[in-house]
Amino acid sequence: MGALYVRKGTRMGSIAFGGHHERERRPGTENVPGAVALGHAAEYAARHVDAQASELAVLRERLEAGILARVSGAGVNGARERRIPNTTNIYFDGIDGEALVIALDLRGFAVSTGAACSSGAVEPSHVLTAIGLTPERARASIRFSLGESSTMEQVDALIGAVEESVGHLRKISPVNRAHA
């Protein structure tokens, strides 16, 4: 279930065929329970978005500060102001991002390399290189996303896991000994 806001006068064509719903735009029976659920979810989000955003920003700031204080050769990618509250992207010099993703996964944390719009790509994130990162630093970048259920304790555990994982990866890689 989803919603699409379309400006009046915008021309739209069908993406699926076979029925006459929504002015010939889609086939099938409308998902009434899904539409009701979407409406309730939107109402809930509208009532809680500001408080939740503030809470997530505090957790994100704690995550960034903790990692930067405990891991040498790390830095936050992008602007530090005017950004979404739940996500950060941090580089770790001398680290292969994919190796760090695996190391953190083994410790129970789900993170991603690069930027969201380049997930699954072999090349370094075009977004990270467009903001001035070298391909090496872009490949050494990890995206951390926090959610409504994230806690201070989980963030602290993640900081510790990042510190330990980066230390281990730098220790076992002869190329990266300078960052250990």
PyMOL commands that set and color helices and strands:
alter all, ss='L'
color gray80, all
select helices_A, chain A and resi 21-24+32-70+97-106+116-118+126-130+135-139+152-172+174-179
alter helices_A, ss='H'
color red, helices_A
select strands_A, chain A and resi 74-76+87-92+112-113+141-145
alter strands_A, ss='S'
color yellow, strands_A
deselect
rebuild
show_as cartoon
